C-alpha cells in the first residue's frame, strides 16, 4: 500500500466559551452546566447541536491535489492556499535542473513519490520559465502536495467526519485522526470508531 501524504496542524481554535454562553441562553440555565449539556446535544442534529456552528478551528493541511478536490466539496468553510504562481513556480525556477540532487529534493518536497516524472517536471519548468501560468497548472500532477489553511466550524467538521471517516480514500481517515488528536474538544465530535447516528 502506498504511503499516505497528509499532514494536519491545528493553528487556532476559538468560540467554545461563547458557544456555551449561547447554549445557556437557549436552555435558560447556568453556563457552568453547559459542558455536560453540550456533550449530550453534540450528536443530535436537526438544530439541537447548532451551538457547534459557533466553535471555529483553523487547520493547516498539506495534502495532494486529488484529496483537495474532494475537500472542496465542503463549502461551509474557507481555505487559503499556497499560490501555484508565486510559490511553486518561483521555487522551481530557483532549482538548477542539471543538479540531480536539487531536482530530487524539489520533487520530494512538492510531490508524492513517482507522481511527477522528470519529463513532466521539465515541462512545468519550461512553462514557468516562459511565464505560462496555464501551462504550469495544466501539467501539475494530481500528486502535487499543497498546503492550505482550512477554517471551519465544529458543525462543518462534524459533517466531514460523518461523511468521510469510512471513505475508501485513506487520506480521510488520516485527516480525521490527526484533527481529533489536536482539537480542544474532541468529545463534541464523532470519532473514527463510533458509528454514525
Helices and strands as residue ranges (DSSP letters): E 6-14, H 16-27, G 31-33, H 34-41, G 50-54, E 56-64, H 65-71, E 77-81, I 84-88, H 89-93, H 100-110, H 118-129, H 133-139, E 145-153, H 154-164, H 171-182, G 186-188
